[in-house]
Amino acid sequence: MEEGQRILAQFVSEKGEAAGAPFDLPLDVSTEKLQLICNAILQQEDTVPYAFYVDEKEITSTLSESLSKEDQETEQVLSIVYQPQALFKVRAVTRCTSTIEGHAEAVISVAFSPDGRYLASGSGDTTVRFWDVTTETPHHTCKGHKHWVLCIAWSPDGRRLASGCKNSQIIVWNPETGKQEGKVLTGHKQWITWLAWQPFHLNHECRHLASASKDGNIKIWDVVRGACLRTLSGHLQSVTCIRWGGTDLIYSASQDRTVKVWRASDGILCRTLQGHGHWVNTMALSTDYVMRTSWFDPVQATINYQRISQSAEELSKIAQDRYDTVKGSEPERLVTGSDDFTLFLWQPEKEKTSVARMTGHMQLINDVAFSPDTRLVASASFDKSIKLWNGHTGKFITTLRGHVSKVYQVSWSSDSRLLCSGSSDSTLKVWDVKTNKMSGDLPGHADEVYAVDWSPDGQRVASGGKDKVLKIWRR
């Protein structure tokens, strides 16, 4: 590169919208200078951190290092794609701060509440347990199920937790008291496989819950009245996973190899998505994180607790604004993973043909998750690997290798920069998706790790598995 060589460039958003007019840049311009220029052109009141890309390659130090010789000598305008990054930074967890005993059988599921203040777990010992995350000690033990607790789900306001068991019963618990709320919800003929609450911005009362079962049906419940509002039937085999979308559609995946899209308000089947050649095990929505956290914003952790005094209508509007910002102008995206070793990316609100078929895994896919910023998809497979994909196009990005056995579950940090995985090799691993390298190896469990969850406030990771203990990991 000649000293002082310059190029004509223009900033472009991820959607291809040009920001400002083309301008002259020195080829040795650094990312720090690009930050200043981009913030000035976009007239940002607060400085927003950006990542910059040329031809999908990130500029990490200077512009010239990211350009080929041909690019440097061209007279055309160079498009530099800018991507806003999270304003806060989650630090990677590095150590186990607590190993909490209590469960008498394997821990099958762990989940933090939407604000990260509570932690719940479900186990094969038929109990649901709440844990105090501040003192990292047991809080409440909830007894009511007669069989393994297979799934748990927090209501988006964090005031209720639903649990479903192998005995086809659903119980709603109060995390403050550990007591059962209302009646046991019965009606399914076989075990409960998944639970999903209606998003907060659609109903701030948080009283509607959807359940999926091995009997092939989905039921929508009013948990206050303890009544089943409607049954969605159409799947021919077990329903493995459901999601309640932000536009009041329910998505269901099944062992009958299909994904169905239902209208929650009247139970009408909108469309059936076909393409998988085997059981569909798992799925994720691009808006999962923002709906999980409703009005709670990790950037404003101090404000969140003051907001509790606001009315439900005001909080609902905050949740709606956050949802609209994350979703953007495009419809929600859905990714599905299957026993056929493939994933599919869909826009299920508007069409039944897939956006992309994503291949590369060598064994079944057990878990998929969109990053909170919706840009990436992580898939965990029994082939011992995690793969990262472009959340908009489904394009393969990289493979994360390090586990020596099946990977069961993955969980993103709230800033979308880190990913945690749990495996049957008894370890958790933390990955830096910027460098695509492992940033931490977390041994400590005595057996397979079934469940992993990164708290929405980014402070800690919880894990549970076959060794019956719950571990909390922190910086």
N, C-alpha and C positions, 0 to 999 in steps of 0.2 A: 504494500500500500504506500502510495506517495504521501509525503508529509503534507498535511493541510487539505487532503482530497475531500470533496464535498459531494452531497447527493441531494436530490429533490425528494422529499418525503411528505407523507400525509398520515395523520392518525385516523384509524377506522375502528368502529365499535365491533363487538362480536357478531352483530347482526348485519355488518357491512355498511353501516351508515358513516359517511365521512364527517369528521369533526374539524371544522375550519378549512382554510385554503391550504394547498401544498406550500411547503416552506423549505428553505435551504438548511441542510444539517451537515456538520463535519462528520466524517466516518468514524472518528475516534470518540464520538459522544458516548458518555456513560449512562447506565440505567438511572443513576441519581439525577442527572441533568434531564433525561427524558421525563422523569417524574415531574420535575418543576415545569417543564414546557407543557406537558399534557394537562396538568392542573390549571395552568394559566389559560390555555386554549379553551378548556371546558368551563372556565370561570367558576371553579369550586370555591365555596366559602371556606370549607375545612379541607385540609390537605388529605386526599385519598390516596392510599398506596395502590400502584398498578403493576401488573406484569405485562411485558411487551413481547409480541411474537412477530416474526417474519417467516412466511410460508410454514406456519405451525411450529417453527423452531423458536424456543424462548431466547430472548436477549438476556444473558446473565451478567456480562461485564460491559463490553462495548459493542456498538452496532457493527463494526467491521468484522468482529469475530464470528458474528452470526450470519454473515453474508458470504455467498460464493463469489468467486472472481467475476463471473458474468454479471451478477447483481450489482457489484461495485462499479462496473464500467457502463452500465445501462444509462440511457438518458430518460427512461420512463420514470413516472412518479412511483416511488416505493411505498407500498401500504404497510404501515406498522399497526398491528392490531393491539388495542389496549384492553386489559381485563381488570376491572376493579377487584381488589382483594379485601378480605375482612379487615376492619379497622383495629381489631384486637388480635392477640396472638396466644394460642393455647400452647402451653409448654408440654413436652412429651412426659408421660409418666415414666418413672425410672425405678421405683421401689415399692414393695408391698408394705403398707403401713399397718394393716390388720389382717389377721386370719380369724374369721368369726365362725365358731362352731355353733351348732344348734339343730340343724336339720339331721334327721336320722337316715335319710336316703339321698340319692343323687339330687343335686340342684339342677333343675331343668330350664328355668328361666330367671333372669334378673332384669330389673328395669328401674331406672331413676324416674322420679316424678318430673313433670314438665319444667319446674323451676330448680330441680336438682337438690331440693331440700330433704326429700325422703327417698329411701331405696326399698324396693320390695323384691321378694323371691318366691318362686313356686317350686315345690319339690315332690319327689316320689313318695315322701312320707305323709302325703295327704294334707299338709299344712301350707298356708301362705304366711310369710313372715315379713314384718316391717323392721327396718334397721335405722338407727339414728346415725346419719352420716357425719355429724359433728363430732360425736364421741366415739363413733365406729363400734357401737354396741347394739345388742338385740333390743328391740322396742316392743313389738307385739307379736304374739304367735296366734294365728287365726285358725281355729279348728271348725270344720263344718263339712268339708269334703270327705267322701268315703273311699276315694281312689286317688291315684296319682294326679297331681295338678299339672296339666300339660301346657297351659298358657295363661299369661296375665296381661292386663292392659290398663294403663292409667287413663282416667278421663282427662280431657285437655285442660280442665281447670285445676287438676291435681287434688280434687276433693273426694274422689272415689277411685277404687281399684276393683276391676272385675277379674275373676279367675274362673277358668273352665277345667273340668276334670275328665278322667277316663270313664266316669260313671254318668256322663252326659248332663251334668248339672253345672249351672253357672251361679256364682255367688258374688255379690257386690259388698265391698268392705269400706269402712271409714278409716283412713290412715291415722287420724288423730287419736281415735279410741281403740282401734283394732277390732271393733264390733261389726257384726253383719248388718247391712242396711237392707231393709225390705225383705221380700220373700226370695226363696231359692227359685231361680228361673229354670223350669223344667219343660221339656217338650221335644228335645232331640232324642233320637232313638239310639245313637251311638256316641262315641266320645267326641268331645269338643276339641277342634284342631286350631282354631284361631279366633281372636276377638278384636273388634275395631269400633271405636267410638265415633259418633258424628262430630266433625270438626267444630271448634268453638265459634268461629265466625258465622257458622250456619245456625247454631242453636246454643246460646250462652247458658242455658239451663243444664246442659250436659246430661240429658236424661235418656238419650237414645243410643243403644248399643247393638251392634250386629255380631252374630256368632256364626261360625262355620263348623260343620261336623262331618264325621266319617260317614254319616247317613246320606250325604250328597245334598243336603239342604242348607240354606242360609236363613237365619231368623233375625228379625229386627224387634228389639224389645224396648218397652218403656220401663226403665228400671225403677222409677218412682211408684208407678202403679203395679209393677211386677207382672206386666202382661205382655204377651207376644202380639205385636201390631200386625206383622205379616210374615209369611214364609215364602222365600224365593226358591222355587224348585225347578230344575231343568238339567242339572248336572247328573251324569249317569253313574259316577263313582264319587269317592270321598273328595270333599272340598279341602284342599290343603292350606290355603292362604286367602285372606281377604284384605282389601284396603277400602276405606271410605274416603272418597275424593273430595276436593274442595268445591266442586260444583254439584254436590249432592248425588254423585253417582257412586255405586258400590261395584268394585271389581273383584271377581272371584276366580281363583285358579284351582284346577282339579286334576285328579288322577285320570280323568277321561280325556286328557291331553288338550283341553280347551280352556280359554279364559273368557268369562262372560261379563258383560257390562250391564248393570241394572240401574233403574231409576229408583232411588230410595223412597221418594214421596209416594209412589203408587205400586212399586214392585214390578214394573214393566221391564221385560228384557229388551235392551236397546240393540245389542249386537253380540255376536260370538266371534272371538278371535281364534283363528286356527293356524297351525304351522308346526307346533311341537310334535315330535314323533313318539314321545313317551310322557310319563307323569310330569305335570308342572308342579314343582316343589315350592317355589318361592317367587315373590315379586316385590317391587318397590316403586313408589311414585316419586317424581321429581320434587314434589312439595311435601314429602313425608316430614322432614325436619321442622319446617315452619308451621305445619299443622300440629305436630307433636308439642311444640313450645307455645302455641297460640299467641298470647300477648307478651310472653316473657322474652326479653331480648338480652342475650348474654353480654352485649356491648354496654348495656345500661343496668348492670346487676344491682347497683345501689338504688336505682329508681324503681326497680321491679317490686320491692317490698312496700314502697310507698303507694304503688299503684293498686295494691289490694283494697285500699279504701275507696277506689273509684267504683262507679256503678258497673254492673255487668254489661249494660249497653255501651258504656264508654270503652270498656275493655274489649268488647266485641268489635268495635270500630277499629281499635288498634290492631287486633288480630287480622281483621279484613285487610287493612292497609299493608301489613307485613306480608300477608298471603299474596296480594296483588303485585307487590314489588318483586317477590321471588318468582312468581309465575310469569310475569311480564306479559307480552301481548300474545304469546303462543299458548296453545292448550297444554294441559298437564301431560307429561310423558310417563309411560309405564314400561318397566323392564321386567321380563319374566325369565326364570331359570328352570332348567328341566333335567330329568334323568337321561335325556338324549344328548347330554354334554353341550347343549347350545343355549344361548340367550336370544331373546327377541326384544327389540325396542319398538314401542307402539305409541300412537297418539289416539288413545281409545275413545276420547270424547267425540271425535269426528269421523274416524275411518277404521275399517277392520283389516286393512292391509298393513303389514308391518313396515316400519321405517328402515329397519336393518335386521339381518340375521347375524348373530355374533358367534363365531366358531373359534375353537382353539383349545378348550379344555379337553382333557383326555378321560375324565370320569364325571360322574353326576355333579350338578351344581346344587349346593345346599343353602346358600344365602346370597342375596344381592342387596346392595344399598347405594342410593344416590348420595353424593356429597351434599351438605347443606346448601352450597351455592349452586347446585344442580348441574355443574359442569362435568362431573365425573361419575362413573358407575364402578363400584368394586364388586367382584364376584368371587365367592369362596367355593372351592371344589374339593372333592375327595381325592383329586390328583395331587394333593399336597401344596397346591399353588393358589395365589390370589391374582386375578387379572384386573387391570384398569382399562376402562373404555371411555371414549368421548360420550358425554351424556346427551349430546344433541344429535350426533350422527351415528353413534354405535361403533365408531372406528376404534380398532384395537390400539392401545397405547403401549402397555408393557406388562410383563409378568413379574410378580414379586415372589421370589423363592427363598426358603429358609426353614419352613416347617418340614418335618420328616414323616408326617402322617396326615390324615384327613383334616382339612380345615372346616370347622363347623360354622363359625359365625364371624362377621366383621362389624365394626362400629366406627363411625367417623367422629373426629373432634369437631366442635362447633365452628371452627374457622376454616374447615375443609383442607387443612394442610397436613393433617396426620390421620392415620388409620390404625386401628387395633384389631388384631385377629386372635381367635382362640382355636385350639386344635386338639386332636386326640393324642398328640405327642406330649400333652400335659403342660405346654407352655403358651404364653401369650407373646405376641410380637408387635412392636410399634413400628410403623413404616412412615417415612417422610416422602410424600408424593411429589414433592418438588424435585428431589434427587432420585426418586424411585429406589431408595436404599433403606435397609433396616436401621432404625435409629435406636432400637432397644429390644433386648431379648429378656423376657420376664419368666424365668422358671419359678417353681414354688409349689404348684399344685402336685398332688401325689398321683393323679390319674387324669383321664380325659377332661378337657374344658369344653362344656356344652354351651355356655352362655356368657356373653360379653356385652357390657353397655358402658359407653362413655357419657358421663353426665352432661346435660345440655349446657351447663355453665362452664364446662371445660375443665373443672377442677380435679376430677378423679375418674377412675375406671373401676367398675365392679366386675367380678368374674365368679362363676360357679360351675361345678361339674360333678363328676362321678365320685370324687373324694368327700362329698357331703359338706364341704366348707365353702364359705363365701370369702373372697379376698378383695380387699380394697387397695388400689394402687394410686400413688400420688407422685408428684414431682420430687 
